[in-house]
């Protein structure tokens, strides 16, 4: 499966960053920001290939917080293949990813199936409304999760359940909470900046 995507070349043999937009966004939503947050990185930002009443998404759902799991599995496999092909083409020093909302969910789904593709990932307001199977490949991975305590779309209890799952898989989790809802706050962006640059330096 092919995607419409934005791409900005970085320094040779530098890190590669994938960004994933939220519902209604597109490949431009976080593309420029990734280059600003992590100067010199090669950045690739795919556009979700599902339309929900005209809004771009990465997979289908049947209601708010209710996923079409068959479609999610199919599209996660397609996204994994896209990511793997880009990694083979670019041969980066490290691979990082971050996504917001629906973008965080497709990134999380890829990580749950193919954790070897990423060295580190940041999930901004993810919603994982199922209990994932154990994934030994997540052990030692570095993952940032950010969330709002009053988020009506990604309720805090479900985020906390996902954080507990990651901990049981021996993921090196960093979490950032703000008191608001589904909006991105300045402190979140600061946490993401620290995480990306720290992880890029470590790898």
Contact map, one row per residue, 1 for C-alpha under 8 A:
11100000000000000000000000000000000000000000000000000000000000000000000000000100010000000000000000000000000000000000000000000000000000000000000000000000000000000000000000000000000000000000000000000000000
11110000000000000000000000000000000000000000000000000000000000000000000000000000010000000000000000000000000000000000000000000000000000000000000000000000000000000000000000000000000000000000000000000000000
11111000000000000000000000000000000000000000011110000000000000000000000000000000000000000000000000000000000000000000000000000000000000000000000000000000000000000000000000000000000000000000000000000000000
01111100000000000000000000100000000000000000011000000000000000000000000000000000000000000000000000000000000000000000000000000000000000000000000000000000000000000000000000000000000000000000000000000000000
00111110000000000000000000100000000000000001111000000000000000000000000000000000000000000000000000000000000000000000000000000000000000000000000000000000000000000000000000000000000000000000000000000000000
00011111000000000000000000110010000000000011110000000000000000000000000000000000000000000000000000000000000000000000000000000000000000000000000000000000000000000000000000000000000000000000000000000000000
00001111100000000000000000000000000000000111100000000000000000000000000000000000000000000000000000000000000000000000000000000000000000000000000000000000000000000000000000000000000000000000000000000000000
00000111110000000000000000000000000000000111000000000000000000000000000000000000000000000000000000000000000000000000000000000000000000000000000000000000000000000000000000000000000000000000000000000000000
00000011111000000000000000000000000000001110000000000000000000000000000000000000000000000000000000000000000000000000000000000000000000000000000000000000000000000000000000000000000000000000000000000000000
00000001111101110000000000000000000000011110000000000000000000000000000000000000000000000000000000000000000000000000000000000000000000000000000000000000000000000000000000000000000000000000000000000000000
00000000111111000000000000000000000000011100000000000000000000000000000000000000000000000000000000000000000000000000000000000000000000000000000000000000000000000000000000000000000000000000000000000000000
00000000011111000000000000000000000000000000000000000000000000000000000000000000000000000001000000000000000000000000000000000000000000000000000000000000000000000000000000000000000000000000000000000000000
00000000001111100000000000000000000000000000000000000000000000000000000000000000000000000111100000000000000000000000000000000000000000000000000000000000000000000000000000000000000000000000000000000000000
00000000011111110000000000000000000000011100000000000000000000000000000000000000000000000001110000000000000000000000000000000000000000000000000000000000000000000000000000000000000000000000000000000000000
00000000010011111000000000000000000000011100000000000000000000000000000000000000000000000001111100000000000000000000000000000000000000000000000000000000000000000000000000000000000000000000000000000001000
00000000010001111100000000000000000000001111000000000000000000000000000000000000000000100001111100000000000000000000000000000000000000000000000000000000000000000000000000000000000000000000000000000000000
00000000000000111110000000000000010000001111000000000000000000000000000000000000000000000000001111000000000000000000000000000000000000000000000000000000000000000000000000000000000000000000000000000000000
00000000000000011111000000000000000000000011110000000000000000000000000000000000000000000000001111000000000000000000000000000000000000000000000000000000000000000000000000000000000000000000000000000000000
00000000000000001111100000100110010000000011110000000000000000000000000000000000000000000000000011100010000000000000000000000000000000000000000000000000000000000000000000000000000000000000000000000000000
00000000000000000111110000100100000000000000111000000000000000000000000000000000000000000000000011110111011000000000000000000000000000000000000000000000000000000000000000000000000000000000000000000000000
00000000000000000011111011101100000000000000001100000000000000000000000000000000000000000000000000111111000000000000000000000000000000000000000000000000000000000000000000000000000000000000000000000000000
00000000000000000001111111000000000000000000000000000000100000000000000000000000000000000000000000111111000000000000000000000000000000000000000000000000000000000000000000000000000000000000000000000000000
00000000000000000000111110000000000000000000000000000011100000000000000000000000000000000000000000001110000000000000000000000000000000000000000000000000000000000000000000000000000000000000000000000000000
00000000000000000000011111000000000000000000000000000111100000000000000000000000000000000000000000000000000000000000000000000000000000000000000000000000000000000000000000000000000000000000000000000000000
00000000000000000000111111111000000000000000000000000011100000000000000000000000000000000000000000000000000000000000000000000000000000000000000000000000000000000000000000000000000000000000000000000000000
00000000000000000000110111111000000000000000011100000001000000000000000000000000000000000000000000000000000000000000000000000000000000000000000000000000000000000000000000000000000000000000000000000000000
00011100000000000011100011111110000000000000111000000000000000000000000000000000000000000000000000000000000000000000000000000000000000000000000000000000000000000000000000000000000000000000000000000000000
00000100000000000000000011111111000000000000100000000000000000000000000000000000000000000000000000000000000000000000000000000000000000000000000000000000000000000000000000000000000000000000000000000000000
00000000000000000000100011111111000000000000000000000000000000000000000000000000000000000000000000000000000000000000000000000000000000000000000000000000000000000000000000000000000000000000000000000000000
00000000000000000011100000111111110000000000100000000000000000000000000000000000000000000000000000000000000000000000000000000000000000000000000000000000000000000000000000000000000000000000000000000000000
00000100000000000010000000111111111000000011100000000000000000000000000000000000000000000000000000000000000000000000000000000000000000000000000000000000000000000000000000000000000000000000000000000000000
00000000000000000000000000011111111100000000000000000000000000000000000000000000000000000000000000000000000000000000000000000000000000000000000000000000000000000000000000000000000000000000000000000000000
00000000000000000000000000000111111110000000000000000000000000000000000000000000000000000000000000000000000000000000000000000000000000000000000000000000000000000000000000000000000000000000000000000000000
00000000000000001010000000000111111111100010000000000000000000000000000000000000000000000000000000000000000000000000000000000000000000000000000000000000000000000000000000000000000000000000000000000000000
00000000000000000000000000000011111111111110000000000000000000000000000000000000000000000000000000000000000000000000000000000000000000000000000000000000000000000000000000000000000000000000000000000000000
00000000000000000000000000000001111111100000000000000000000000000000000000000000000000000000000000000000000000000000000000000000000000000000000000000000000000000000000000000000000000000000000000000000000
00000000000000000000000000000000111111100000000000000000000000000000000000000000000000000000000000000000000000000000000000000000000000000000000000000000000000000000000000000000000000000000000010011000000
00000000000000000000000000000000011111111000000000000000000000000000000000000000000000000000000000000000000000000000000000000000000000000000000000000000000000000000000000000000000000000000000010011000000
00000000000000000000000000000000011111111000000000000000000000000000000000000000000000000000000000000000000000000000000000000000000000000000000000000000000000000000000000000000000000000000000000000000000
00000000011001100000000000000000001001111100000000000000000000000000000000000000000000000000000000000000000000000000000000000000000000000000000000000000000000000000000000000000000000000000000000000000000
00000000111001111000000000000000001001111110000000000000000000000000000000000000000000000000000000000000000000000000000000000000000000000000000000000000000000000000000000000000000000000000000000000000000
00000011111001111000000000000000001000011111000000000000000000000000000000000000000000000000000000000000000000000000000000000000000000000000000000000000000000000000000000000000000000000000000000000000000
00000111110000011110000000000010011000001111100000000000000000000000000000000000000000000000000000000000000000000000000000000000000000000000000000000000000000000000000000000000000000000000000000000000000
00001111000000011110000000000010000000000111110000000000000000000000000000000000000000000000000000000000000000000000000000000000000000000000000000000000000000000000000000000000000000000000000000000000000
00001110000000000111000000110110000000000011111000000000000000000000000000000000000000000000000000000000000000000000000000000000000000000000000000000000000000000000000000000000000000000000000000000000000
00111100000000000111000001100000000000000001111100000000000000000000000000000000000000000000000000000000000000000000000000000000000000000000000000000000000000000000000000000000000000000000000000000000000
00111000000000000001100001100000000000000000111110000001110000000000000000000000000000000000000000000000000000000000000000000000000000000000000000000000000000000000000000000000000000000000000000000000000
00100000000000000000100001000000000000000000011111100001111000000000000000000000000000000000000000000000000000000000000000000000000000000000000000000000000000000000000000000000000000000000000000000000000
00100000000000000000000000000000000000000000001111100001111000000000000000000000000000000000000000000000000000000000000000000000000000000000000000000000000000000000000000000000000000000000000000000000000
00000000000000000000000000000000000000000000000111110011111100000000000000000000000000000000000000000000000000000000000000000000000000000000000000000000000000000000000000000000000000000000000000000000000
00000000000000000000000000000000000000000000000111111111100000000000000000000000000000000000000000000000000000000000000000000000000000000000000000000000000000000000000000000000000000000000000000000000000
00000000000000000000000000000000000000000000000001111111100100000000000000000000000000000000000000000000000000000000000000000000000000000000000000000000000000000000000000000000000000000000000000000000000
00000000000000000000000000000000000000000000000000111110000000000000000000000000000000000000000000000000000000000000000000000000000000000000000000000000000000000000000000000000000000000000000000000000000
00000000000000000000000100000000000000000000000000111111000000000000000000000000000000000000000000000000000000000000000000000000000000000000000000000000000000000000000000000000000000000000000000000000000
00000000000000000000001110000000000000000000000001111111100000000000000000000000000000000000000000000000000000000000000000000000000000000000000000000000000000000000000000000000000000000000000000000000000
00000000000000000000001111000000000000000000001111110111110000000000000000000000000000000000000000000000000000000000000000000000000000000000000000000000000000000000000000000000000000000000000000000000000
00000000000000000000011110000000000000000000001111110011111100000000000000000000000000000000000000000110000000000000000000000000000000000000000000000000000000000000000000000000000000000000000000000000000
00000000000000000000000000000000000000000000001111000001111100000000000000100000000000000000000000000110010000000000000000000000000000000000000000000000000000000000000000000000000000000000000000000000000
00000000000000000000000000000000000000000000000111000000111110000001001100100000000000000000000000000000010000000000000000000000000000000000000000000000000000000000000000000000000000000000000000000000000
00000000000000000000000000000000000000000000000001010000111111000011001100000000000000000000000000000000000000000000000000000000000000000000000000000000000000000000000000000000000000000000000000000000000
00000000000000000000000000000000000000000000000000000000001111111111000000000000000000000000000000000000000000000000000000000000000000000000000000000000000000000000000000000000000000000000000000000000000
00000000000000000000000000000000000000000000000000000000000111110111000000000000000000000000000000000000000000000000000000000000000000000000000000000000000000000000000000000000000000000000000000000000000
00000000000000000000000000000000000000000000000000000000000011111110000000000000000000000000000000000000000000000000000000000000000000000000000000000000000000000000000000000000000000000000000000000000000
00000000000000000000000000000000000000000000000000000000000011111100000000000000000000000000000000000000000000000000000000000000000000000000000000000000100000000000000000000000000000000000000000000000000
00000000000000000000000000000000000000000000000000000000000010111110000000000000000000000000000000000000000000000000000000000010100000000000000000000000110000000000000000000000000000000000000000000000000
00000000000000000000000000000000000000000000000000000000000011111111000000000000000000000000000000000000000000000000000000000000100000000000000000000000000000000000000000000000000000000000000000000000000
00000000000000000000000000000000000000000000000000000000000111101111100100000000000000000000000000000000000000000000000000000000000000000000000000000000000000000000000000000000000000000000000000000000000
00000000000000000000000000000000000000000000000000000000001111000111111100000000000000000000000000000000000000000000000000000000000000000000000000000000000000000000000000000000000000000000000000000000000
00000000000000000000000000000000000000000000000000000000000000000011111110000000000000000000000000000000000000000000000000000000000000000000000000000000000000000000000000000000000000000000000000000000000
00000000000000000000000000000000000000000000000000000000000000000001111111000000000000000000000000000000000000000000000000000000000000000000000000000000000000000000000000000000000000000000000000000000000
00000000000000000000000000000000000000000000000000000000001100000001111111100000000000000000000000000000000000000000000000000000000000000000000000000000000000000000000000000000000000000000000000000000000
00000000000000000000000000000000000000000000000000000000001100000011111111110000000000000000000000000000010010000000000000000000000000000000000000000000000000000000000000000000000000000000000000000000000
00000000000000000000000000000000000000000000000000000000000000000000111111111000000000000000000000000000000000000000000000000000000000000000000000000000000000000000000000000000000000000000000000000000000
00000000000000000000000000000000000000000000000000000000000000000000011111111100000000000000000000000000000000000000000000000000000000000000000000000000000000000000000000000000000000000000000000000000000
00000000000000000000000000000000000000000000000000000000011000000000001111111110000000000000000000000000000000000000000000000000000000000000000000000000000000000000000000000000000000000000000000000000000
00000000000000000000000000000000000000000000000000000000000000000000000111111111000000000000000000000000010011000000000000000000000000000000000000000000000000000000000000000000000000000000000000000000000
00000000000000000000000000000000000000000000000000000000000000000000000011111111100000000000000000000000000001000000000000000000000000000000000000000000000000000000000000000000000000000000000000000000000
10000000000000000000000000000000000000000000000000000000000000000000000001111111110000000000000000000000000000000000000000000000000000000000000000000000000000000000000000000000000000000000000000000000000
00000000000000000000000000000000000000000000000000000000000000000000000000111111111000000000000000000000000001000000000000000000000000000000000000000000000000000000000000000000000000000000000000000000000
00000000000000000000000000000000000000000000000000000000000000000000000000011111111100000000000000000000000001000100100000000000000000000000000000000000000000000000000000000000000000000000000000000000000
00000000000000000000000000000000000000000000000000000000000000000000000000001111111110000000000000000000000000000000000000000000000000000000000000000000000000000000000000000000000000000000000000000000000
11000000000000000000000000000000000000000000000000000000000000000000000000000111111111000000000000000000000000000000000000000000000000000000000000000000000000000000000000000000000000000000000000000000000
00000000000000000000000000000000000000000000000000000000000000000000000000000011111111100000000000000000000000000000100000000000000000000000000000000000000000000000000000000000000000000000000000000000000
00000000000000000000000000000000000000000000000000000000000000000000000000000001111111110000000000000000000000000000100000000000000000000000000000000000000000000000000000000000000000000000000000000000000
00000000000000000000000000000000000000000000000000000000000000000000000000000000111111111000000000000000000000000000000000000000000000000000000000000000000000000000000000000000000000000000000000000000000
00000000000000000000000000000000000000000000000000000000000000000000000000000000011111111100000000000000000000000000000000000000000000000000000000000000000000000000000000000000000000000000000000000000000
00000000000000010000000000000000000000000000000000000000000000000000000000000000001111111111001000000000000000000000000000000000000000000000000000000000000000000000000000000000000000000000000000000000000
00000000000000000000000000000000000000000000000000000000000000000000000000000000000111111110000000000000000000000000000000000000000000000000000000000000000000000000000000000000000000000000000000000000000
00000000000000000000000000000000000000000000000000000000000000000000000000000000000011111110000000000000000000000000000000000000000000000000000000000000000000000000000000000000000000000000000000000000000
00000000000010000000000000000000000000000000000000000000000000000000000000000000000001111111000000000000000000000000000000000000000000000000000000000000000000000000000000000000000000000000000000000000000
00000000000010000000000000000000000000000000000000000000000000000000000000000000000000111111100000000000000000000000000000000000000000000000000000000000000000000000000000000000000000000000000000000000000
00000000000111110000000000000000000000000000000000000000000000000000000000000000000000100111111000000000000000000000000000000000000000000000000000000000000000000000000000000000000000000000000000000000000
00000000000011110000000000000000000000000000000000000000000000000000000000000000000000000011111000000000000000000000000000000000000000000000000000000000000000000000000000000000000000000000000000000000001
00000000000001110000000000000000000000000000000000000000000000000000000000000000000000000001111100000000000000000000011000000000000000000000000000000000000000000000000000000000000000000000000000000001001
00000000000000111100000000000000000000000000000000000000000000000000000000000000000000100001111110000000000000000000111100000000000000000000000000000000000000000000000000000000000000000000000000000000000
00000000000000111100000000000000000000000000000000000000000000000000000000000000000000000000011111000000000000000000011110000000000000000000000000000000000000000000000000000000000000000000000000010001000
00000000000000001111000000000000000000000000000000000000000000000000000000000000000000000000001111100000001000000000010111000000000000000000000000000000000000000000000000000000000000000000000000000000000
00000000000000001111000000000000000000000000000000000000000000000000000000000000000000000000000111110011001000000000000011110000000000000000000000000000000000000000000000000000000000000000000000000000000
00000000000000000011110000000000000000000000000000000000000000000000000000000000000000000000000011111111101000000000000001110000000000000000000000000000000000000000000000000000000000000000000000000000000
00000000000000000001110000000000000000000000000000000000000000000000000000000000000000000000000001111111100000000000000000111100000000000000000000000000000000000000000000000000000000000000000000000000000
00000000000000000000111000000000000000000000000000000000000000000000000000000000000000000000000000111111100000000000000000111110000000000000000000000000000000000000000000000000000000000000000000000000000
00000000000000000001111000000000000000000000000000000000110000000000000000000000000000000000000000111111110000000000000000000100000000000000000000000000000000000000000000000000000000000000000000000000000
00000000000000000011111000000000000000000000000000000000110000000000000000000000000000000000000001111111111000000000000000000000000000000000000000000000000000000000000000000000000000000000000000000000000
00000000000000000001110000000000000000000000000000000000000000000000000000000000000000000000000001111111111100000000000001111110000000000000000000000000000000000000000000000000000000000000000000000000000
00000000000000000000000000000000000000000000000000000000000000000000000000000000000000000000000000111111111110000000000000100111000000000000000000000000000000000000000000000000000000000000000000000000000
00000000000000000001000000000000000000000000000000000000011000000000000100010000000000000000000000000111111111000000000000000000000000000000000000000000000000000000000000000000000000000000000000000000000
00000000000000000001000000000000000000000000000000000000000000000000000000000000000000000000000011100011111111100000000000100000000000000000000000000000000000000000000000000000000000000000000000000000000
00000000000000000000000000000000000000000000000000000000000000000000000000000000000000000000000000000001111111110000000000100100000000000000000000000000000000000000000000000000000000000000000000000000000
00000000000000000000000000000000000000000000000000000000000000000000000100010000000000000000000000000000111111111000000000000000000000000000000000000000000000000000000000000000000000000000000000000000000
00000000000000000000000000000000000000000000000000000000000000000000000000011011000000000000000000000000011111111110000000000000000000000000000000000000000000000000000000000000000000000000000000000000000
00000000000000000000000000000000000000000000000000000000000000000000000000000000000000000000000000000000001111111111110000000000000000000100000000000000000000000000000000000000000000000000000000000000000
00000000000000000000000000000000000000000000000000000000000000000000000000000000000000000000000000000000000111111110000000000000000100100100000000000000000000000000000000000000000000000000000000000000000
00000000000000000000000000000000000000000000000000000000000000000000000000000000000000000000000000000000000011111110000000000000000000100000000000000000000000000000000000000000000000000000000000000000000
00000000000000000000000000000000000000000000000000000000000000000000000000000001000000000000000000000000000001111111100000000000000000001000000000000000000000000000000000000000000000000000000000000000000
00000000000000000000000000000000000000000000000000000000000000000000000000000000000000000000000000000000000001111111110000000000000000001100000000000000000000000000000000000000000000000000000000000000000
00000000000000000000000000000000000000000000000000000000000000000000000000000000000000000000000000000000000000100111111000000000000000001000000000000000000000000000000000000000000000000000000000000000000
00000000000000000000000000000000000000000000000000000000000000000000000000000001001100000000001000000000000000100111111000000000000000000000000000000000000000000000000000000000000000000000000000000000000
00000000000000000000000000000000000000000000000000000000000000000000000000000000000000000000011110000000000000100011111110000000000000000000000000000000000000000000000000000000000000000000000000000000000
00000000000000000000000000000000000000000000000000000000000000000000000000000000000000000000011100000000000000000001111110000000000000000000110000000000000000000000000000000000000000000000000000000000001
00000000000000000000000000000000000000000000000000000000000000000000000000000000000000000000001110000000000000000000011111000000000000000000111000000000000000000000000000000000000000000000000000000010000
00000000000000000000000000000000000000000000000000000000000000000000000000000000000000000000000111000000000000000000011111100000000000000000011100000000000000000000000000000000000000000000000000000000000
00000000000000000000000000000000000000000000000000000000000000000000000000000000000000000000000011100001000000000000000111110000000000000000001111000000000000000000000000000000000000000000000100100000000
00000000000000000000000000000000000000000000000000000000000000000000000000000000000000000000000001111001101100000000000011111100000000000000001111000000000000000000000000000000000000000000000000000000000
00000000000000000000000000000000000000000000000000000000000000000000000000000000000000000000000001111001000000000000000001111100000000000000000111100000000000000000000000000000000000000000000000000000000
00000000000000000000000000000000000000000000000000000000000000000000000000000000000000000000000000011001000000000000000000111110000000000000000011110000010000100000000000000000000001000000000000000000000
00000000000000000000000000000000000000000000000000000000000000000000000000000000000000000000000000011101100100000000000000111111000000000000000011100000010000100000000000000000000000000000000000000000000
00000000000000000000000000000000000000000000000000000000000000001000000000000000000000000000000000001001100000000000000000001111100000000000000000000000111001100000000000000000000000000000000000000000000
00000000000000000000000000000000000000000000000000000000000000000000000000000000000000000000000000000000100000000000000000000111111000000000000000000000000001100100000000000000000000000000000000000000000
00000000000000000000000000000000000000000000000000000000000000001100000000000000000000000000000000000000000000000000000000000011111000000000000000000000000001000000000000000000000000000000000000000000000
00000000000000000000000000000000000000000000000000000000000000000000000000000000000000000000000000000000000000000000000000000001111100000000000000000000000000000000000000000000000000000000000000000000000
00000000000000000000000000000000000000000000000000000000000000000000000000000000000000000000000000000000000000000000000000000001111110000000000000000000000000000100100000000000000000000000000000000000000
00000000000000000000000000000000000000000000000000000000000000000000000000000000000000000000000000000000000000010000000000000000011111000000000000000000000000000000100000000000000000000000000000000000000
00000000000000000000000000000000000000000000000000000000000000000000000000000000000000000000000000000000000000000000000000000000001111100000000000000000000000000000000000000000000000000000000000000000000
00000000000000000000000000000000000000000000000000000000000000000000000000000000000000000000000000000000000000000000000000000000000111110000000000000000000000000000000010000000000000000000000000000000000
00000000000000000000000000000000000000000000000000000000000000000000000000000000000000000000000000000000000000011000000000000000000011111110000000000000000000000000000010000000000000000000000000000000000
00000000000000000000000000000000000000000000000000000000000000000000000000000000000000000000000000000000000000000000000000000000000001111110000000000000000000000000000010000000000000000000000000000000000
00000000000000000000000000000000000000000000000000000000000000000000000000000000000000000000000000000000000000000111000000000000000000111110000000000000000000000000000000000000000000000000000000000000000
00000000000000000000000000000000000000000000000000000000000000000000000000000000000000000000000000000000000000110010000000000000000000111111100000000000000000000000010011100000000000000000000000000000000
00000000000000000000000000000000000000000000000000000000000000000000000000000000000000000000000000000000000000000000000000000000000000111111100000000000000000000000000011110000000000000000000000000000000
00000000000000000000000000000000000000000000000000000000000000000000000000000000000000000000000000000000000000000000000000000000000000000111110000000000000000000000000001110000000000000000000000000000000
00000000000000000000000000000000000000000000000000000000000000000000000000000000000000000000000000000000000000000000001100000000000000000111111000000000000000000000000001110000000000000000000000000000000
00000000000000000000000000000000000000000000000000000000000000000000000000000000000000000000000000000000000000000000001110000000000000000001111100000000000000000000000000111100000000000000000000000010000
00000000000000000000000000000000000000000000000000000000000000000000000000000000000000000000000000000000000000000000000111100000000000000000111110000000000000000000000000111100000000000000000000000000000
00000000000000000000000000000000000000000000000000000000000000000000000000000000000000000000000000000000000000000000000011110000000000000000011111000000000000000000000000001111000000000000000100100000000
00000000000000000000000000000000000000000000000000000000000000000000000000000000000000000000000000000000000000000000000001111100000000000000001111100000000000000010000000001111000000000000000000000000000
00000000000000000000000000000000000000000000000000000000000000000000000000000000000000000000000000000000000000000000000001111100000000000000000111110000000000000000000000000011100000000001000000000000000
00000000000000000000000000000000000000000000000000000000000000000000000000000000000000000000000000000000000000000000000000011100000000000000000011111010010100100000000000000001110011000000000000000000000
00000000000000000000000000000000000000000000000000000000000000000000000000000000000000000000000000000000000000000000000000001000000000000000000001111110000100000000000000000000111111100000000000000000000
00000000000000000000000000000000000000000000000000000000000000000000000000000000000000000000000000000000000000000000000000000000000000000000000000111110001100000000000000000000111110000000000000000000000
00000000000000000000000000000000000000000000000000000000000000000000000000000000000000000000000000000000000000000000000000000000000000000000000000011111001100000000000000000000001111000000000000000000000
00000000000000000000000000000000000000000000000000000000000000000000000000000000000000000000000000000000000000000000000000000000000000000000000000111111111100000000000000000000000111000000000000000000000
00000000000000000000000000000000000000000000000000000000000000000000000000000000000000000000000000000000000000000000000000000000000000000000000000000111111000000000000000000000000011000000000000000000000
00000000000000000000000000000000000000000000000000000000000000011000000000000000000000000000000000000000000000000000000000000010000000000000000000000011111000000000000000000000000001000000000000000000000
00000000000000000000000000000000000000000000000000000000000000001000000000000000000000000000000000000000000000000000000000001110000000000000000000100011111101100000000000000000000001000000000000000000000
00000000000000000000000000000000000000000000000000000000000000000000000000000000000000000000000000000000000000000000000000000010000000000000000000001111111111100000000000000000000000000000000000000000000
00000000000000000000000000000000000000000000000000000000000000000000000000000000000000000000000000000000000000000000000000000000000000000000000000111110011111110000000000000000000000000000000000000000000
00000000000000000000000000000000000000000000000000000000000000000000000000000000000000000000000000000000000000000000000000000000000000000000000000000000001111111000000000000000000000000000000000000000000
00000000000000000000000000000000000000000000000000000000000000000000000000000000000000000000000000000000000000000000000000000011100000000000000000000000011111111100000000000000000000000000000000000000000
00000000000000000000000000000000000000000000000000000000000000000000000000000000000000000000000000000000000000000000000000001111000000000000000000100000011111111110000000000000000000000000000000000000000
00000000000000000000000000000000000000000000000000000000000000000000000000000000000000000000000000000000000000000000000000000000000000000000000000000000000111111111000000000000000000000000000000000000000
00000000000000000000000000000000000000000000000000000000000000000000000000000000000000000000000000000000000000000000000000000000000000000000000000000000000011111111100000000000000000000000000000000000000
00000000000000000000000000000000000000000000000000000000000000000000000000000000000000000000000000000000000000000000000000000001001000000000000000000000000001111111110000000000000000000000000000000000000
00000000000000000000000000000000000000000000000000000000000000000000000000000000000000000000000000000000000000000000000000000000000000000000000010000000000000111111111000001000000000000000000000000000000
00000000000000000000000000000000000000000000000000000000000000000000000000000000000000000000000000000000000000000000000000000000000000000000000000000000000000011111111100000000000000000000000000000000000
00000000000000000000000000000000000000000000000000000000000000000000000000000000000000000000000000000000000000000000000000000000001100000000000000000000000000001111111110000000000000000000000000000000000
00000000000000000000000000000000000000000000000000000000000000000000000000000000000000000000000000000000000000000000000000000000000000000100000000000000000000000111111111101000000000000000000000000000000
00000000000000000000000000000000000000000000000000000000000000000000000000000000000000000000000000000000000000000000000000000000000000000000000000000000000000000011111111111000000000000000000000000000000
00000000000000000000000000000000000000000000000000000000000000000000000000000000000000000000000000000000000000000000000000000000000000000000000000000000000000000001111111100000000000000000000000000000000
00000000000000000000000000000000000000000000000000000000000000000000000000000000000000000000000000000000000000000000000000000000000001110110000000000000000000000000111111100000000000000000000000000000000
00000000000000000000000000000000000000000000000000000000000000000000000000000000000000000000000000000000000000000000000000000000000000000111100000000000000000000000011111110000000000000000000000000000000
00000000000000000000000000000000000000000000000000000000000000000000000000000000000000000000000000000000000000000000000000000000000000000111111000000000000000000000011111111000000000000000000000000000000
00000000000000000000000000000000000000000000000000000000000000000000000000000000000000000000000000000000000000000000000000000000000000000011111000000000000000000000001001111100000000000000000000000000000
00000000000000000000000000000000000000000000000000000000000000000000000000000000000000000000000000000000000000000000000000000000000000000000011110000000000000000010011000111110000000000000000000000000000
00000000000000000000000000000000000000000000000000000000000000000000000000000000000000000000000000000000000000000000000000000000000000000000011110000000000000000000000000011111000000000000000000000000000
00000000000000000000000000000000000000000000000000000000000000000000000000000000000000000000000000000000000000000000000000000000000000000000000111000000000000000000000000001111100000000000000000000000000
00000000000000000000000000000000000000000000000000000000000000000000000000000000000000000000000000000000000000000000000000000000000000000000000111100000000000000000000000000111110000000001001000000000000
00000000000000000000000000000000000000000000000000000000000000000000000000000000000000000000000000000000000000000000000000000000000000000000000001111000000000000000000000000011111000000001000000000000000
00000000000000000000000000000000000000000000000000000000000000000000000000000000000000000000000000000000000000000000000000000000000000000000000000111000000000000000000000000001111100001011000000000000000
00000000000000000000000000000000000000000000000000000000000000000000000000000000000000000000000000000000000000000000000000000000000000000000000000011100000000000000000000000000111110000000000000000000000
00000000000000000000000000000000000000000000000000000000000000000000000000000000000000000000000000000000000000000000000000000000000000000000000000011110000000000000000000000000011111100000000000000000000
00000000000000000000000000000000000000000000000000000000000000000000000000000000000000000000000000000000000000000000000000000000000000000000000000111111000000000000000000000000001111100000000000000000000
00000000000000000000000000000000000000000000000000000000000000000000000000000000000000000000000000000000000000000000000000001000000000000000000000110111110000000000000000000000000111110000000000000000000
00000000000000000000000000000000000000000000000000000000000000000000000000000000000000000000000000000000000000000000000000000000000000000000000000010000000000000000000000000000000111111000000000000000000
00000000000000000000000000000000000000000000000000000000000000000000000000000000000000000000000000000000000000000000000000000000000000000000000000000000000000000000000000000000000001111101100000000000000
00000000000000000000000000000000000000000000000000000000000000000000000000000000000000000000000000000000000000000000000000000000000000000000000000000000000000000000000000000000010000111111100000000000000
00000000000000000000000000000000000000000000000000000000000000000000000000000000000000000000000000000000000000000000000000000000000000000000000000000000000000000000000000000000000000011111110000000000000
00000000000000000000000000000000000000000000000000000000000000000000000000000000000000000000000000000000000000000000000000000000000000000000000000000000000000000000000000000000010000001111111000000000000
00000000000000000000000000000000000000000000000000000000000000000000000000000000000000000000000000000000000000000000000000000000000000000000000001000000000000000000000000000001110000011111111100000000000
00000000000000000000000000000000000000000000000000000000000000000000000000000000000000000000000000000000000000000000000000000000000000000000000000000000000000000000000000000000000000011111111110000000000
00000000000000000000000000000000000000000000000000000000000000000000000000000000000000000000000000000000000000000000000000000000000000000000000000000000000000000000000000000000000000000111111111000000000
00000000000000000000000000000000000000000000000000000000000000000000000000000000000000000000000000000000000000000000000000000000000000000000000000000000000000000000000000000001000000000011111111100000000
00000000000000000000000000000000000000000000000000000000000000000000000000000000000000000000000000000000000000000000000001000000000000000000000100000000000000000000000000000000000000000001111111110000000
00000000000000000000000000000000000011000000000000000000000000000000000000000000000000000000000000000000000000000000000000000000000000000000000000000000000000000000000000000000000000000000111111111000000
00000000000000000000000000000000000000000000000000000000000000000000000000000000000000000000000000000000000000000000000000000000000000000000000000000000000000000000000000000000000000000000011111111100000
00000000000000000000000000000000000000000000000000000000000000000000000000000000000000000000000000000000000000000000000001000000000000000000000100000000000000000000000000000000000000000000001111111110000
00000000000000000000000000000000000011000000000000000000000000000000000000000000000000000000000100000000000000000000000000000000000000000000000000000000000000000000000000000000000000000000000111111111000
00000000000000000000000000000000000011000000000000000000000000000000000000000000000000000000000000000000000000000000000000000000000000000000000000000000000000000000000000000000000000000000000011111111100
00000000000000000000000000000000000000000000000000000000000000000000000000000000000000000000000000000000000000000000000000000000000000000000000000000000000000000000000000000000000000000000000001111111110
00000000000000000000000000000000000000000000000000000000000000000000000000000000000000000000000000000000000000000000000100000000000000000000010000000000000000000000000000000000000000000000000000111111111
00000000000000100000000000000000000000000000000000000000000000000000000000000000000000000000010100000000000000000000000000000000000000000000000000000000000000000000000000000000000000000000000000011111111
00000000000000000000000000000000000000000000000000000000000000000000000000000000000000000000000000000000000000000000000000000000000000000000000000000000000000000000000000000000000000000000000000001111111
00000000000000000000000000000000000000000000000000000000000000000000000000000000000000000000000000000000000000000000000000000000000000000000000000000000000000000000000000000000000000000000000000000111111
00000000000000000000000000000000000000000000000000000000000000000000000000000000000000000000110000000000000000000000001000000000000000000000000000000000000000000000000000000000000000000000000000000011111
